[in-house]
Amino acid sequence: MQTLSTPADTHAPGTPAGWRWAPAWVLVFVALWPAPGYAEGVMVLGALAAIVRLLASRFRGGAALLSGPAWALTSVLFFAYWLPEAFSAIDAVDTGVALREAAVDLRYLPFLWLAASSVADARGRRITFGGLGIIVGIWTIDGVLQAVFGTSPLFLGIDTIKHAISGHGMCTDAQAQAVDRLSGILGPCNLKFGQMLASMSPFALYAAARRWGATGWCIAAAVVGSIVLLGGARAAWISYALVLLWSGWRLLGWKRLLAVFAFGAIALAALGWFVPQFETRLQRTTQLLAADAGGVDNALSGRGRIWSAAMCMYRTHPVNGVGARGFRDAFASCDPEPGKLAAWGQGPALHAHHWVLEVASETGTIGLLLWLAGIALAWRAWRYANDTARERARPAMLALAVTVFPFNTHLAFYSTFWGGLALLLAALYAGSLLAREGEPAAAAA
């Protein structure tokens, strides 16, 4: 039976130390996601430091930080993301916004080099992946406390600090009263907790499996899964099911994994029975079986209408789209039901809720081809990597794969929060899969 454990960390004599502080930059950045302004500050400072440290080292023994293939793959994955928005700005619906977004997003490239270097050796991977697992565990425990007591202690602390600094909280009273799901550390005005936890869950599950084996994986899977379910985002349920499927069959085998999913189905039914908001979400999901388009659109919270608008934008701007982050501005001209109150309420849709349609509508065919080229190169790197390389990159690979899984709905990838999360996962994947050549074959995360 295969396990999720990996060989002990070792270093070959003479292996360059690289930048020992790189894991700390990554972990602080992730830990500060609930306070986006501070997270952006850390990321920008890290990017500036990386420009000096990484570019200088690139021309004086760059392998001390990253292997040549890791440099290349990290950069290629960034440009597969960035070039589409740069091309889309040429004749965007709002050229000023599109140009500003493209210019500002260049800050990610040196930070991605930094993130990739944080997992370029065994020590860095142990700290970075282990630290991410601990952060996910803290988020999960905080979610459990919110489920039991009705308040997230971590968000309460952040909100208290915000009150002390600015005189007002992170969210308005109306937003706090309207929340219908577990919001966790992100709070009631930023309902992305379920998706964030599901995407980052592989780091916690692999860490638990390495430490405590199958028992640890099962306990972690159950606790994290319960919070993902209470998070109420059906896209997060799909992402987390994929995480369980991929990581569980290697550790448990198919028979025991089926028992895990049976337990999950029972938990889902129990939550639907005892939690009114959860029952409403399940009932809405069952409307997907309705024969009429209206029932399907309602079950998808209006996404059918949004996707129709996205296809309209692609048809009318097939080359380079309406511009990155231009979906909301172009929505009115492509709304299939103008004047009708949408399932999400007043105002235009903000993004396409699916990365393929987001890329197609906002960056056109050029964007689609560049994204597909990036995915193909990432897959090629995985395909030709040896078993040791795949094993050390598996948590980052799985996190990235479920985040961009095409048969699901998605948050906006051309946004600060979700775009930053996806790019970070891409860098961690490239850096861990293509570790430095000076590292021995036995070293793994």
C-alpha positions as CSV (number, residue, x, y, z in Angstrom):
1,M,0.0,0.0,0.0
2,Q,1.4,3.4,-0.9
3,T,1.6,6.1,1.7
4,L,1.9,9.9,1.7
5,S,5.1,9.7,3.8
6,T,8.4,10.8,2.2
7,P,12.0,10.1,2.9
8,A,13.8,12.0,5.5
9,D,15.3,15.3,4.6
10,T,19.0,15.3,3.8
11,H,21.5,17.7,2.2
12,A,24.4,16.9,0.0
13,P,27.8,18.3,1.0
14,G,28.2,21.6,-0.7
15,T,24.5,22.2,-1.5
16,P,24.1,26.0,-1.6
17,A,22.1,27.4,1.2
18,G,20.0,29.8,-1.0
19,W,17.9,32.4,0.7
20,R,17.0,30.9,4.1
21,W,14.4,33.6,4.8
22,A,12.3,32.8,1.7
23,P,9.9,30.4,3.5
24,A,9.2,33.1,6.1
25,W,8.1,35.5,3.4
26,V,5.7,33.0,2.0
27,L,4.2,32.0,5.3
28,V,3.7,35.6,6.5
29,F,2.1,36.4,3.2
30,V,-0.4,33.6,3.5
31,A,-1.1,34.2,7.2
32,L,-2.0,37.8,6.4
33,W,-4.6,36.9,3.6
34,P,-7.4,37.9,6.0
35,A,-5.9,41.4,6.1
36,P,-5.4,42.0,2.4
37,G,-3.6,45.4,2.7
38,Y,-0.9,44.0,4.9
39,A,-0.6,40.8,2.8
40,E,-0.1,43.0,-0.2
41,G,2.5,45.0,1.7
42,V,4.5,41.9,2.6
43,M,4.3,40.6,-1.0
44,V,5.5,43.9,-2.4
45,L,8.4,44.1,0.1
46,G,9.3,40.5,-0.7
47,A,9.2,41.2,-4.4
48,L,11.5,44.2,-4.0
49,A,13.9,42.2,-1.9
50,A,13.7,39.4,-4.4
51,I,14.6,41.7,-7.3
52,V,17.9,42.6,-5.6
53,R,18.7,39.1,-4.2
54,L,17.4,36.8,-7.0
55,L,18.5,38.8,-10.0
56,A,22.0,39.4,-8.7
57,S,22.3,35.7,-7.8
58,R,20.9,34.7,-11.2
59,F,24.0,36.0,-12.9
60,R,26.4,34.9,-10.1
61,G,25.4,31.3,-9.4
62,G,21.7,31.4,-9.8
63,A,21.5,27.7,-9.0
64,A,22.0,28.7,-5.4
65,L,18.4,29.8,-5.4
66,L,16.6,27.9,-8.1
67,S,17.5,25.3,-10.7
68,G,17.5,26.4,-14.3
69,P,14.3,24.5,-15.2
70,A,12.6,26.0,-12.1
71,W,13.5,29.5,-13.1
72,A,12.1,28.8,-16.5
73,L,8.8,27.1,-15.4
74,T,8.1,29.7,-12.8
75,S,8.6,32.5,-15.3
76,V,6.6,30.8,-18.0
77,L,3.6,30.2,-15.7
78,F,3.6,33.8,-14.7
79,F,3.7,35.1,-18.3
80,A,1.0,32.7,-19.3
81,Y,-1.1,34.5,-16.7
82,W,0.2,38.1,-17.3
83,L,0.5,38.4,-21.0
84,P,-3.2,37.8,-21.7
85,E,-4.1,40.8,-19.5
86,A,-1.4,42.9,-21.1
87,F,-2.7,42.1,-24.6
88,S,-6.3,42.7,-23.4
89,A,-5.5,46.2,-22.4
90,I,-4.9,47.4,-25.9
91,D,-8.6,48.0,-26.7
92,A,-10.3,47.1,-23.4
93,V,-13.7,48.4,-22.4
94,D,-11.9,50.4,-19.7
95,T,-8.4,50.8,-21.0
96,G,-7.1,52.7,-18.0
97,V,-8.2,50.0,-15.6
98,A,-6.8,47.2,-17.8
99,L,-3.4,49.0,-18.2
100,R,-3.2,49.7,-14.5
101,E,-4.0,46.0,-13.6
102,A,-1.4,44.7,-16.1
103,A,1.3,47.1,-14.8
104,V,0.6,46.4,-11.1
105,D,0.6,42.6,-11.6
106,L,4.2,42.7,-12.7
107,R,5.0,42.8,-9.0
108,Y,4.1,39.1,-8.8
109,L,7.0,37.9,-10.9
110,P,9.9,38.5,-8.4
111,F,7.7,37.3,-5.6
112,L,7.0,34.1,-7.5
113,W,10.8,33.6,-7.8
114,L,11.0,34.1,-4.1
115,A,8.2,31.6,-3.5
116,A,9.8,29.0,-5.8
117,S,13.1,29.4,-4.0
118,S,11.4,28.8,-0.7
119,V,10.8,25.2,-1.7
120,A,13.9,24.6,-3.8
121,D,15.6,22.5,-1.2
122,A,14.5,20.0,1.5
123,R,14.8,22.4,4.4
124,G,12.8,25.0,2.6
125,R,10.1,22.6,1.7
126,R,9.9,21.2,5.2
127,I,9.4,24.7,6.6
128,T,7.1,26.1,3.9
129,F,4.8,23.1,3.3
130,G,4.8,22.3,7.1
131,G,4.0,25.9,7.9
132,L,1.2,26.0,5.3
133,G,-0.2,22.9,6.9
134,I,-0.1,24.5,10.4
135,I,-1.8,27.7,9.0
136,V,-4.6,25.6,7.5
137,G,-5.0,23.8,10.8
138,I,-5.3,27.1,12.6
139,W,-7.9,28.3,10.2
140,T,-9.8,25.0,10.6
141,I,-9.8,25.1,14.4
142,D,-11.0,28.7,14.3
143,G,-13.8,27.6,12.0
144,V,-14.7,24.9,14.5
145,L,-14.9,27.5,17.2
146,Q,-17.1,29.7,15.1
147,A,-19.4,26.7,14.4
148,V,-19.7,26.1,18.1
149,F,-19.8,29.6,19.6
150,G,-21.0,31.6,16.6
151,T,-17.9,33.8,16.3
152,S,-14.5,33.4,14.7
153,P,-11.9,34.3,17.4
154,L,-9.3,35.2,14.8
155,F,-11.7,37.4,12.8
156,L,-12.9,39.0,16.1
157,G,-9.3,39.9,16.9
158,I,-8.7,41.3,13.4
159,D,-11.9,43.3,13.6
160,T,-11.0,44.7,17.1
161,I,-7.6,45.9,15.7
162,K,-9.4,47.4,12.7
163,H,-11.7,49.3,15.1
164,A,-8.8,50.6,17.1
165,I,-7.0,51.8,14.0
166,S,-9.7,53.3,11.9
167,G,-12.8,53.5,14.2
168,H,-14.8,51.0,12.2
169,G,-14.8,47.3,11.7
170,M,-13.9,45.1,8.7
171,C,-17.6,44.6,7.8
172,T,-20.8,46.5,8.2
173,D,-23.6,45.4,10.5
174,A,-25.8,44.6,7.5
175,Q,-23.1,42.3,6.1
176,A,-22.7,40.5,9.4
177,Q,-26.5,40.0,9.7
178,A,-26.9,38.7,6.2
179,V,-24.3,36.0,6.3
180,D,-25.7,32.5,5.7
181,R,-22.6,30.4,6.1
182,L,-19.5,29.8,8.1
183,S,-17.2,32.8,7.2
184,G,-14.1,31.9,9.3
185,I,-11.2,34.1,9.6
186,L,-12.1,36.1,6.4
187,G,-15.3,37.4,8.0
188,P,-18.9,37.9,6.9
189,C,-18.1,40.4,4.2
190,N,-15.6,38.2,2.4
191,L,-17.3,34.8,1.9
192,K,-14.3,33.0,0.3
193,F,-13.3,30.9,3.3
194,G,-14.6,27.6,2.0
195,Q,-12.8,27.9,-1.4
196,M,-9.6,29.1,0.3
197,L,-9.6,26.2,2.8
198,A,-10.4,23.6,0.2
199,S,-7.6,24.8,-2.1
200,M,-5.0,24.9,0.7
201,S,-6.2,21.7,2.4
202,P,-3.6,19.4,0.7
203,F,-0.9,20.9,2.8
204,A,-2.7,20.0,6.0
205,L,-3.7,16.5,4.9
206,Y,-0.2,15.6,3.7
207,A,1.3,17.0,6.8
208,A,-1.1,15.0,9.0
209,A,-0.3,11.8,7.0
210,R,3.4,12.2,7.3
211,R,3.1,12.8,11.0
212,W,0.4,10.3,12.0
213,G,-0.2,8.1,9.0
214,A,-3.6,7.0,7.9
215,T,-5.2,7.8,11.2
216,G,-3.9,11.4,11.1
217,W,-5.1,11.8,7.5
218,C,-8.6,10.6,8.4
219,I,-9.0,12.8,11.4
220,A,-7.7,15.8,9.5
221,A,-9.9,15.1,6.5
222,A,-13.0,14.8,8.7
223,V,-12.3,18.1,10.6
224,V,-11.3,20.1,7.6
225,G,-14.1,18.6,5.6
226,S,-16.8,19.6,8.1
227,I,-15.6,23.2,8.0
228,V,-15.5,23.2,4.2
229,L,-19.1,21.9,4.2
230,L,-20.2,24.6,6.7
231,G,-18.5,27.2,4.5
232,G,-21.4,26.7,2.2
233,A,-19.6,27.1,-1.1
234,R,-20.5,24.2,-3.4
235,A,-17.4,24.9,-5.5
236,A,-15.4,24.3,-2.4
237,W,-17.2,21.0,-1.8
238,I,-16.1,19.8,-5.3
239,S,-12.6,21.0,-4.8
240,Y,-12.3,19.2,-1.4
241,A,-13.8,16.0,-2.8
242,L,-11.1,16.0,-5.4
243,V,-8.4,16.5,-2.7
244,L,-9.8,13.5,-0.8
245,L,-10.0,11.4,-3.9
246,W,-6.5,12.0,-5.0
247,S,-4.7,11.9,-1.7
248,G,-6.9,9.3,0.0
249,W,-6.6,6.5,-2.6
250,R,-2.9,6.5,-2.4
251,L,-2.9,6.2,1.4
252,L,-6.1,4.2,2.1
253,G,-6.9,2.3,-1.1
254,W,-10.2,2.4,-2.8
255,K,-12.3,0.4,-0.3
256,R,-11.4,2.4,2.7
257,L,-11.7,5.6,0.7
258,L,-15.3,4.7,-0.2
259,A,-16.0,4.4,3.5
260,V,-14.6,8.0,3.9
261,F,-16.9,9.3,1.2
262,A,-19.9,7.4,2.7
263,F,-19.2,9.1,6.0
264,G,-19.1,12.4,4.2
265,A,-22.4,11.7,2.6
266,I,-23.9,11.0,6.0
267,A,-22.4,14.2,7.4
268,L,-23.9,16.1,4.4
269,A,-27.3,14.7,5.1
270,A,-27.1,15.4,8.8
271,L,-26.1,19.1,8.2
272,G,-29.0,19.4,5.7
273,W,-31.3,18.1,8.4
274,F,-30.1,20.2,11.3
275,V,-28.8,23.5,9.7
276,P,-31.5,25.5,8.0
277,Q,-29.1,27.5,5.8
278,F,-27.4,24.3,4.7
279,E,-30.8,22.7,3.9
280,T,-31.6,25.7,1.7
281,R,-28.3,25.3,-0.2
282,L,-29.0,21.6,-0.8
283,Q,-32.5,22.3,-2.0
284,R,-31.2,24.8,-4.5
285,T,-28.6,22.3,-5.7
286,T,-31.4,19.8,-6.4
287,Q,-33.0,22.3,-8.8
288,L,-30.2,21.3,-11.2
289,L,-32.4,18.4,-12.1
290,A,-35.2,20.8,-13.2
291,A,-36.0,20.6,-16.9
292,D,-36.4,24.4,-17.4
293,A,-33.5,26.8,-17.7
294,G,-34.9,29.0,-15.0
295,G,-34.6,26.2,-12.4
296,V,-31.0,25.4,-13.5
297,D,-30.0,29.1,-13.3
298,N,-31.5,29.5,-9.9
299,A,-29.7,26.4,-8.7
300,L,-26.5,27.9,-10.0
301,S,-27.2,31.2,-8.2
302,G,-27.6,33.0,-11.5
303,R,-24.4,31.7,-13.1
304,G,-26.3,30.5,-16.2
305,R,-27.1,34.1,-16.9
306,I,-23.5,35.1,-16.2
307,W,-22.1,32.4,-18.4
308,S,-24.3,33.5,-21.3
309,A,-23.0,37.0,-20.9
310,A,-19.4,35.7,-20.9
311,M,-20.0,33.9,-24.2
312,C,-21.5,37.0,-25.7
313,M,-18.4,39.0,-24.7
314,Y,-16.2,36.4,-26.3
315,R,-18.2,36.4,-29.5
316,T,-18.0,40.2,-29.8
317,H,-14.4,40.5,-28.7
318,P,-12.8,37.2,-29.8
319,V,-9.2,38.3,-30.2
320,N,-8.2,39.8,-26.9
321,G,-11.5,40.1,-24.9
322,V,-13.1,43.0,-23.1
323,G,-10.0,43.6,-20.9
324,A,-8.9,42.1,-17.6
325,R,-11.4,43.0,-14.8
326,G,-13.6,44.5,-17.5
327,F,-16.4,42.0,-17.1
328,R,-18.6,44.2,-14.9
329,D,-18.3,47.1,-17.3
330,A,-19.2,44.9,-20.3
331,F,-22.0,43.0,-18.6
332,A,-24.9,45.4,-19.4
333,S,-24.3,45.1,-23.1
334,C,-24.3,41.3,-23.0
335,D,-26.9,40.6,-20.3
336,P,-29.4,38.1,-21.7
337,E,-32.1,39.3,-19.3
338,P,-31.7,43.1,-19.1
339,G,-33.9,44.8,-16.5
340,K,-34.7,41.5,-14.6
341,L,-33.6,41.2,-11.0
342,A,-30.6,38.8,-10.9
343,A,-30.3,35.9,-8.5
344,W,-27.3,37.6,-6.9
345,G,-29.3,40.9,-6.4
346,Q,-28.8,44.4,-7.8
347,G,-25.9,45.4,-10.0
348,P,-23.9,43.7,-12.7
349,A,-22.0,40.4,-12.4
350,L,-18.4,41.1,-11.4
351,H,-16.7,38.2,-13.1
352,A,-17.5,35.0,-15.1
353,H,-17.3,32.5,-12.2
354,H,-15.4,30.1,-14.3
355,W,-11.8,30.5,-15.3
356,V,-12.2,29.3,-18.9
357,L,-15.0,31.8,-19.5
358,E,-13.2,34.5,-17.5
359,V,-10.1,34.2,-19.7
360,A,-12.2,33.9,-22.9
361,S,-14.4,36.9,-22.2
362,E,-11.7,39.2,-20.6
363,T,-8.6,38.2,-22.6
364,G,-10.0,36.5,-25.7
365,T,-8.5,33.8,-27.9
366,I,-5.0,35.1,-27.2
367,G,-5.6,34.6,-23.5
368,L,-7.0,31.1,-23.9
369,L,-4.0,30.0,-25.9
370,L,-1.5,31.4,-23.5
371,W,-3.3,29.8,-20.5
372,L,-3.5,26.5,-22.2
373,A,0.2,26.7,-23.2
374,G,1.1,27.3,-19.5
375,I,-1.0,24.4,-18.4
376,A,0.6,22.1,-21.0
377,L,4.1,23.1,-19.9
378,A,3.2,22.5,-16.2
379,W,1.8,19.1,-17.2
380,R,4.8,18.3,-19.3
381,A,7.1,19.1,-16.4
382,W,5.1,16.7,-14.2
383,R,5.0,14.0,-16.9
384,Y,8.8,13.9,-17.4
385,A,9.7,14.3,-13.7
386,N,10.9,11.3,-11.7
387,D,9.0,9.7,-8.9
388,T,11.1,11.5,-6.2
389,A,10.4,14.9,-7.8
390,R,6.7,14.2,-8.1
391,E,6.5,13.1,-4.4
392,R,8.1,16.2,-3.1
393,A,5.8,18.4,-5.3
394,R,2.6,16.5,-4.6
395,P,0.9,18.9,-2.1
396,A,1.5,21.9,-4.3
397,M,0.5,20.1,-7.4
398,L,-2.8,18.9,-5.9
399,A,-3.6,22.3,-4.4
400,L,-3.0,24.0,-7.8
401,A,-4.9,21.3,-9.8
402,V,-8.1,21.5,-7.7
403,T,-7.9,25.3,-7.8
404,V,-8.0,25.4,-11.6
405,F,-10.1,22.2,-12.1
406,P,-12.2,23.2,-15.1
407,F,-15.5,21.3,-14.2
408,N,-16.3,23.6,-11.3
409,T,-17.1,27.3,-10.7
410,H,-14.3,29.7,-9.7
411,L,-13.5,32.9,-8.1
412,A,-11.9,35.6,-10.3
413,F,-8.4,34.7,-11.2
414,Y,-7.7,38.3,-12.4
415,S,-8.3,39.6,-8.9
416,T,-5.8,40.3,-6.1
417,F,-6.9,37.6,-3.7
418,W,-7.6,34.6,-5.9
419,G,-5.0,35.5,-8.5
420,G,-2.4,35.8,-5.8
421,L,-3.3,32.5,-4.4
422,A,-3.2,30.7,-7.7
423,L,0.1,32.2,-8.7
424,L,1.6,31.3,-5.3
425,L,0.6,27.7,-5.8
426,A,2.1,27.7,-9.3
427,A,5.4,28.9,-8.0
428,L,5.4,26.4,-5.1
429,Y,4.7,23.6,-7.7
430,A,7.5,24.7,-10.0
431,G,10.0,25.2,-7.3
432,S,9.4,21.9,-5.5
433,L,9.0,19.8,-8.7
434,L,12.2,21.1,-10.3
435,A,14.4,21.3,-7.2
436,R,18.0,22.4,-7.4
437,E,20.4,20.0,-9.1
438,G,22.7,20.2,-6.1
439,E,20.1,18.4,-3.9
440,P,20.4,14.6,-3.6
441,A,17.8,12.5,-5.2
442,A,16.6,11.2,-1.8
443,A,15.8,14.6,-0.4
444,A,12.0,15.4,-0.3
445,A,9.6,17.6,1.5
